[in-house]
Amino acid sequence: MLEADLEIGGMFDQNYAIGAGADIGIMIRITNSWKVILSAKVIRYALGDRFTENQEKITQMFTLNGSNSLGLTGSRESRWNREKTNVALIWLYYF
């Protein structure tokens, strides 16, 4: 999918950044109760402050029963030459 972004704030030298990019992903069903989702995003900010934002993400979801799912997500983001890695354990309860 194509994506556009406008960010405004004092953290920018010119007080704003405008960019465009793409977000792509795929879901792979391993079994009836296990699926893996891979995604990547790139946004190039070319107006105002100039920089590139990248994100890669993997999510695994396990259906435990009709009311519960358990997931594990890992992502890596880079922006302004800074990198951030996140890992999260997710529990979904459906009622």
C-alpha positions as a Python dict, from the first residue, in 0.01 Angstrom:
ca = {
    (1, 'M'): (0, 0, 0),
    (2, 'L'): (112, 352, -65),
    (3, 'E'): (141, 582, 232),
    (4, 'A'): (185, 957, 287),
    (5, 'D'): (282, 1122, 615),
    (6, 'L'): (294, 1475, 756),
    (7, 'E'): (472, 1535, 1085),
    (8, 'I'): (478, 1869, 1265),
    (9, 'G'): (671, 1962, 1577),
    (10, 'G'): (962, 2135, 1741),
    (11, 'M'): (1180, 1825, 1708),
    (12, 'F'): (1229, 1909, 1339),
    (13, 'D'): (1475, 2177, 1224),
    (14, 'Q'): (1213, 2317, 985),
    (15, 'N'): (923, 2227, 1221),
    (16, 'Y'): (776, 1978, 972),
    (17, 'A'): (849, 1679, 750),
    (18, 'I'): (641, 1546, 460),
    (19, 'G'): (706, 1204, 314),
    (20, 'A'): (570, 920, 106),
    (21, 'G'): (648, 554, 80),
    (22, 'A'): (514, 201, 70),
    (23, 'D'): (404, -68, 314),
    (24, 'I'): (400, -433, 208),
    (25, 'G'): (321, -754, 392),
    (26, 'I'): (226, -1117, 364),
    (27, 'M'): (40, -1360, 590),
    (28, 'I'): (140, -1726, 583),
    (29, 'R'): (-86, -1983, 744),
    (30, 'I'): (140, -2259, 877),
    (31, 'T'): (-142, -2463, 1034),
    (32, 'N'): (-508, -2395, 1114),
    (33, 'S'): (-403, -2244, 1447),
    (34, 'W'): (-67, -2083, 1358),
    (35, 'K'): (-5, -1793, 1121),
    (36, 'V'): (298, -1576, 1052),
    (37, 'I'): (274, -1217, 928),
    (38, 'L'): (578, -1045, 769),
    (39, 'S'): (574, -675, 682),
    (40, 'A'): (808, -394, 578),
    (41, 'K'): (762, -19, 542),
    (42, 'V'): (976, 258, 394),
    (43, 'I'): (889, 628, 401),
    (44, 'R'): (1117, 891, 244),
    (45, 'Y'): (1065, 1239, 386),
    (46, 'A'): (1168, 1480, 109),
    (47, 'L'): (1002, 1807, 213),
    (48, 'G'): (1094, 1993, 531),
    (49, 'D'): (1341, 1784, 729),
    (50, 'R'): (1482, 1510, 507),
    (51, 'F'): (1527, 1154, 631),
    (52, 'T'): (1416, 798, 568),
    (53, 'E'): (1214, 577, 802),
    (54, 'N'): (1236, 195, 772),
    (55, 'Q'): (1044, -71, 961),
    (56, 'E'): (1053, -452, 945),
    (57, 'K'): (811, -661, 1149),
    (58, 'I'): (730, -1029, 1211),
    (59, 'T'): (427, -1148, 1405),
    (60, 'Q'): (335, -1504, 1495),
    (61, 'M'): (-18, -1576, 1616),
    (62, 'F'): (-131, -1902, 1776),
    (63, 'T'): (-502, -1976, 1825),
    (64, 'L'): (-538, -2161, 2154),
    (65, 'N'): (-916, -2205, 2144),
    (66, 'G'): (-1226, -2015, 2032),
    (67, 'S'): (-1170, -1739, 2291),
    (68, 'N'): (-790, -1708, 2321),
    (69, 'S'): (-495, -1637, 2096),
    (70, 'L'): (-130, -1587, 2184),
    (71, 'G'): (111, -1387, 1972),
    (72, 'L'): (474, -1282, 1954),
    (73, 'T'): (581, -972, 1763),
    (74, 'G'): (929, -850, 1681),
    (75, 'S'): (1002, -526, 1498),
    (76, 'R'): (1298, -313, 1404),
    (77, 'E'): (1275, 54, 1312),
    (78, 'S'): (1536, 300, 1193),
    (79, 'R'): (1483, 674, 1176),
    (80, 'W'): (1735, 963, 1188),
    (81, 'N'): (2019, 708, 1207),
    (82, 'R'): (1869, 565, 1528),
    (83, 'E'): (1756, 207, 1553),
    (84, 'K'): (1491, 63, 1783),
    (85, 'T'): (1403, -302, 1836),
    (86, 'N'): (1077, -409, 2002),
    (87, 'V'): (955, -751, 2113),
    (88, 'A'): (604, -800, 2250),
    (89, 'L'): (405, -1094, 2379),
    (90, 'I'): (34, -1056, 2299),
    (91, 'W'): (-265, -1231, 2452),
    (92, 'L'): (-602, -1181, 2279),
    (93, 'Y'): (-919, -1278, 2460),
    (94, 'Y'): (-1240, -1276, 2256),
    (95, 'F'): (-1572, -1241, 2433),
}
